[in-house]
Amino acid sequence: MAALMVTMCFIGTAHAGNQAEEALADSVRVLLRQAVSAQIPNVRPFASRNDEAHFYRWRAVMSERIARHTPTDNLRTDLLNAVDYESRRAGLEPALVLGVIDVESRFNPRAASPVGAIGLMQVMPFWTRAIGDGNPRSLYHLRINVRFGCTILRHYLDKENGDLVRALGRYNGSLGKTKYAYSVLRAAQKYR
């Protein structure tokens, strides 16, 4: 019975917007496909011992901040390693990515929205056809989901010339509305 209760906590719905599939130029599709298909290391390479020490301090602090949402140390470690690596790889602030995850799924890697978005960052399955291997179930894998989410958000930031509010609106399928974007930005403050 206890196992069923824990499972029920992870299989929940999320409230993602209805992001529409957009046509991608072939050059954009190739670059995005390359971004999601590269190897995924457990942790990023560190530039120095100071950089490494800073990462482990950051991970310890963030682990405490998300502990109420994630039941195990291993899950928190995997999640934070992925967020650190993928956000930096995509040129995003880790706090922003944690804000997206907080708002989109409340840190539930099994979240599914009524419109079909999947996982921590609530990625729409059409992205796996457009730039991935075509398998939407892979979006339930924590690291793959964070990679796709960061890659897509970076794409939208570039498309919107750095306008974070508009990029977040595109990400959520609510372009032109600001409620979602400001919810993410408020959530991101908790992770700085």
Backbone hydrogen bonds, N-H to C=O, Kabsch-Sander energy under -0.5 kcal/mol:
donor,donor_aa,acceptor,acceptor_aa,energy
5,M,1,M,-2.1
6,V,2,A,-2.3
7,T,3,A,-2.4
8,M,4,L,-2.4
9,C,5,M,-1.5
10,F,6,V,-1.0
10,F,7,T,-0.8
11,I,7,T,-1.4
12,G,10,F,-1.1
14,A,112,A,-1.0
15,H,104,E,-0.6
19,Q,17,G,-1.3
29,R,25,A,-2.8
30,V,26,D,-2.4
31,L,27,S,-2.0
32,L,28,V,-2.8
33,R,29,R,-2.6
34,Q,30,V,-2.4
35,A,31,L,-1.9
36,V,32,L,-1.8
37,S,33,R,-1.3
38,A,34,Q,-0.9
52,E,48,S,-2.2
53,A,49,R,-2.7
54,H,50,N,-2.6
55,F,51,D,-2.2
56,Y,52,E,-2.2
57,R,53,A,-2.1
58,W,54,H,-2.8
59,R,55,F,-3.0
60,A,56,Y,-1.8
61,V,57,R,-2.3
62,M,58,W,-2.9
63,S,59,R,-2.2
64,E,60,A,-1.6
65,R,61,V,-1.7
66,I,62,M,-1.9
67,A,63,S,-0.6
67,A,64,E,-0.6
69,H,66,I,-1.6
70,T,66,I,-1.6
76,R,72,T,-2.1
77,T,73,D,-2.8
78,D,74,N,-2.7
79,L,75,L,-2.6
80,L,76,R,-2.8
81,N,77,T,-2.5
82,A,78,D,-2.2
83,V,79,L,-2.8
84,D,80,L,-2.6
85,Y,81,N,-2.5
86,E,82,A,-3.0
87,S,83,V,-2.3
88,R,84,D,-1.7
89,R,85,Y,-2.3
90,A,86,E,-1.9
91,G,88,R,-1.0
92,L,87,S,-3.6
96,L,93,E,-0.6
97,V,93,E,-1.8
98,L,94,P,-2.5
99,G,95,A,-2.1
100,V,96,L,-2.3
101,I,97,V,-2.5
102,D,98,L,-2.6
103,V,99,G,-2.3
104,E,100,V,-3.2
105,S,101,I,-2.5
106,R,101,I,-1.1
106,R,102,D,-1.0
107,F,101,I,-1.1
108,N,105,S,-0.9
111,A,108,N,-1.7
112,A,12,G,-1.8
113,S,117,A,-2.3
116,G,113,S,-1.7
118,I,123,V,-2.2
119,G,111,A,-2.6
122,Q,119,G,-1.3
123,V,118,I,-2.3
127,W,124,M,-1.9
128,T,125,P,-1.5
129,R,125,P,-0.8
130,A,126,F,-2.3
131,I,127,W,-2.8
132,G,127,W,-0.7
132,G,128,T,-0.7
134,G,128,T,-1.9
138,S,135,N,-1.4
139,L,136,P,-1.7
140,Y,137,R,-1.8
141,H,138,S,-1.7
142,L,140,Y,-0.5
145,N,141,H,-2.8
146,V,142,L,-2.3
147,R,143,R,-2.1
148,F,144,I,-2.8
149,G,145,N,-3.0
150,C,146,V,-2.5
151,T,147,R,-2.5
152,I,148,F,-2.9
153,L,149,G,-2.5
154,R,150,C,-2.4
155,H,151,T,-2.1
156,Y,152,I,-2.5
157,L,153,L,-2.4
158,D,154,R,-2.5
159,K,155,H,-2.5
160,E,156,Y,-2.1
161,N,158,D,-1.6
162,G,157,L,-3.3
163,D,160,E,-1.9
164,L,162,G,-1.1
167,A,163,D,-2.5
168,L,164,L,-2.7
169,G,165,V,-1.9
170,R,166,R,-2.4
171,Y,167,A,-2.6
172,N,168,L,-2.1
173,G,169,G,-1.0
173,G,170,R,-0.6
174,S,169,G,-3.1
175,L,169,G,-0.6
177,K,174,S,-2.3
182,Y,178,T,-2.6
183,S,179,K,-1.8
184,V,180,Y,-2.3
185,L,181,A,-2.4
186,R,182,Y,-2.2
187,A,183,S,-2.4
188,A,184,V,-2.8
189,Q,185,L,-1.0
189,Q,186,R,-0.6
190,K,186,R,-0.6
190,K,187,A,-1.4
191,Y,188,A,-1.7
192,R,189,Q,-1.2
